[in-house]
Amino acid sequence: MSRRKLPPPLILQPPVAARPAGPAPRPPSLPLGGTHGVRLVLEAADAAAVEAAAAALKARFGARFAVTGRRRASSGLRMTASLQVTADEALDAGAPPQEG
């Protein structure tokens, strides 16, 4: 009876860089000064609540908010919309709240 050889120990190492060493890639960011759209999905069993939420967003953002689609299903109403935002607004929305 021969015994099987134990496999070599597992050593975890960082992956080898596929690209030649150079400046580190920058994280994705929004170009400054541009306007970009954000896709919104409003969905609920109560169709009136979805319509009211869309109306409130339209009243708050005006022409920057537009409903792009409505779909009724047995589970309720699903509404897709677009909101135009600037890079500053997007960065402000992602910032932690400030106290004081």
N, C-alpha and C positions, 0 to 999 in steps of 0.2 A: 504494500500500500504506500503510495507516494502522497506526500502532503503537498497541497498547493502552496505556492509561494505567496506571501502577503504582498499586496500592492504597495508601491512607494507612498510615503505620507503625502497628504494633500497640502500644498503650500499656496496660499492666496497672495497674488501679486497684482499690482495695478496693471491695467492693460497697456500694451506697448503703443506708443503714439504712431498712428498711421501716417501723419503728416510730418514733414520736417519741423524741427524746433523753430519757433519764431514767436511773434507776438501772440498773446493769448486771444482767442476769439472773444468778441464783445457779446454780452448778453443781448437778446432781442429787445428793442426799444421802439417807441413811437417817434417818427420824425417830428421835430418841433415845428409849430406853426401850421401844421396840416389839420384837416378835419377828416375824421374817420367815422364809419358807422359801426354801431353795436347792435347785434341781433338780440331781440327780446322775445321770449315765449311766455305768454300768459295762458294758464290752463287751470280749469276748475270744473267741478260738477255743476256749479251754479253759473249759468250763462250770463245772468244779469250782473253778477259780481265781476266777471271777466270784462264785460262791456263797461262797467263803471270804472274799473281800474284803467282801461284804455282811455276813457274820457278824461280821467284825472291826469294821466300822463300827457295827453294832448293839451289840456288846459295849462299845465305847468311848463311844457317845453315848446308849445306852439308848432311852427313849421318844421322844427328839428325832429319831431316825432311823427311817424307815419305807420299805419297798419298796412302790412303787406299781404296778409292772408288770414282767412277764417276757416275753421274746419269743425263741423259738428260731428260728434260721435256719441255712442251710447254712454260714454263716461262723462260727457259734458262738452264744453266748448274749448277749443285750442286756438289761440290767436297768436300770429307771429307779427312782429313789428320791427322797425328800424329806428334808431336814435343816433343822430349825428352829434359827435362829441369832439372836442379839441384835445390835444395831448395833455394840456394842463389839467383839464377836468378829469381825464382818465387817471392821471397820476394822483390827483387829490382824492379821488374815490378809493384808491388803493392804499392811501396813507392811514396809519393808525389814528384814532381820534385823540385830539389834544385836550388835556384838562386845563382848566383855569380860565 
